[in-house]
Structures are given as C-alpha cells and as structure tokens.
C-alpha cells in the first residue's frame, strides 16, 4: 500500500478548516441570539431607549449584603443607552422609582430595605459617578440631561446596600426599583 503524505496533509487541513469554520459560525449565531434577547427597547417619538439587561429597566436587590462604596461601585451595573432621534436638542430626566407591580406580585411590602440604606450610583459615559441614597433622591430623580441633536448617551446604574446601616447581613429584606426615562 502506497502512503501519500501530501494528500494526507491536505485532507487534514481541509477537515480542521471545516471544523474551525463550523465553530466560528456557531459561536456567532449563539452570541447574536443572546445579545438581541437581552436588549429591551422603550422608545418614544424623539428618544430611543435601550436597556442592555434581560430584565429591562427593572432593578432588584434580593440579598442584604452591606458593602463599602468602592465595592458598591464595582457591583453589577444596569446599563442603558438613550439616543435623540430629532435634529434639535431634547431634555429628559432619569428616575429610579419603586417597582410597585413587582412588590405587589412578590407580596413583599413588609420585607423592603429601608431607603436610607440603599445607595444608588449613576454614571454617564465619560463623566464621574453621582452617588445618592434612595431617600435623598428628590422626587426619585437621578439625573436631568439635555442632549444634542442625534446624540447618543450611555449610562450605568448601580444599586447596593450601604455598609453603615443597621440591616442584618443575609436577611430576607430586598429592594425592587425601575429605571424610567421621561422626556421633558
């Protein structure tokens, strides 16, 4: 039997190339399937609002783990993008309001974390974090923004339980909130 090394090498290269091609195509399909599934759109006539989380605008803290501000600022971020679709400036406000529907559905009114214990940070792309306690938010407003024509801005919001509180760690207290973007 005659062994042709060149033919065997070509056959192996073709097989490896097909396997790699199949892996790359499969990975791309899976990535875009889940990427689009996690983006939730809330649009108005002049603003496109895209939340980049599977749960959309909803924020939940289900475990009381008091942490320092530096740890809170490195915790899970709820990200979203606001784009002005008009050719003129638009002003809008970003609110963090209690999610009454989820509180009612979970029947957890007596298990809510005290708002003085909940810290909130909002960061606009390219700017510093603004940090508040949920109790400090005047009318639950996080930020007022005036955007230029056709401008797009990215935001990240983080919520955590402040270390300097009297909430017992690991208790069954929790917080449910919703981010709202309202055009002025």
C-alpha positions, -999 to 999 in steps of 0.1 A, spaced: 0 0 0 13 34 -10 12 63 15 9 97 0 19 122 27 9 153 7 -27 140 2 -30 131 39 -18 166 49 -42 183 25 -71 162 38 -63 170 75 -60 207 67 -94 207 50 -110 188 79 -95 212 105 -106 242 84 -142 229 82 -143 223 120 -130 258 128 -154 274 103 -183 255 119 -172 266 154 -169 303 144 -203 303 127 -220 286 156 -204 310 181 -215 340 161 -251 327 158 -253 320 196 -237 353 205 -262 374 185 -292 353 196 -285 361 232 -272 397 226 -305 407 210 -325 388 236 -310 409 264 -317 443 248 -351 457 258 -364 488 238 -385 515 253 -389 542 226 -408 575 224 -412 597 194 -379 615 199 -359 591 221 -347 556 216 -341 539 249 -324 505 250 -318 487 283 -290 461 279 -302 437 305 -325 408 302 -349 422 328 -351 456 311 -355 486 333 -361 465 365 -336 466 393 -337 441 422 -316 436 453 -327 403 468 -299 399 495 -289 423 521 -251 424 519 -239 458 532 -207 469 514 -184 498 511 -189 525 485 -159 512 465 -173 477 464 -208 490 455 -193 510 426 -178 477 412 -210 457 416 -234 447 388 -242 476 365 -276 481 349 -267 497 316 -288 515 290 -285 539 261 -306 569 252 -305 583 217 -321 615 205 -338 609 171 -345 646 165 -325 672 147 -330 695 177 -319 692 214 -341 672 238 -342 673 276 -351 643 296 -350 630 332 -339 597 345 -358 583 375 -354 554 399 -389 546 411 -402 518 433 -415 489 412 -450 487 428 -461 458 404 -432 436 415 -436 445 452 -473 435 449 -466 404 429 -440 392 454 -462 403 483 -431 418 499 -442 451 513 -430 443 548 -397 430 536 -384 461 518 -350 476 526 -351 510 543 -344 536 516 -318 552 538 -298 520 534 -300 518 496 -272 536 478 -275 544 441 -249 554 416 -255 567 381 -227 573 356 -230 590 323 -204 579 297 -172 600 301 -183 616 334 -179 608 371 -203 587 392 -231 606 410 -239 588 443 -271 591 463 -291 572 489 -326 563 477 -340 586 504 -320 616 491 -335 614 456 -358 644 452 -389 630 435 -369 599 427 -349 618 400 -314 606 393 -304 629 365 -316 657 342 -299 656 308 -301 679 278 -289 661 247 -278 675 214 -295 667 180 -290 630 171 -267 624 201 -265 590 219 -255 586 255 -247 555 276 -255 552 313 -248 527 340 -267 525 373 -255 505 403 -275 498 435 -262 484 467 -268 483 505 -246 508 524 -221 493 549 -230 519 575 -266 507 581 -282 486 608 -297 460 583 -285 425 593 -264 409 566 -281 379 549 -316 389 560 -345 384 536 -351 421 530 -349 434 494 -354 463 471 -373 465 438 -370 495 415 -375 506 379 -355 530 358 -376 555 338 -365 579 312 -391 608 307 -388 634 280 -395 669 291 
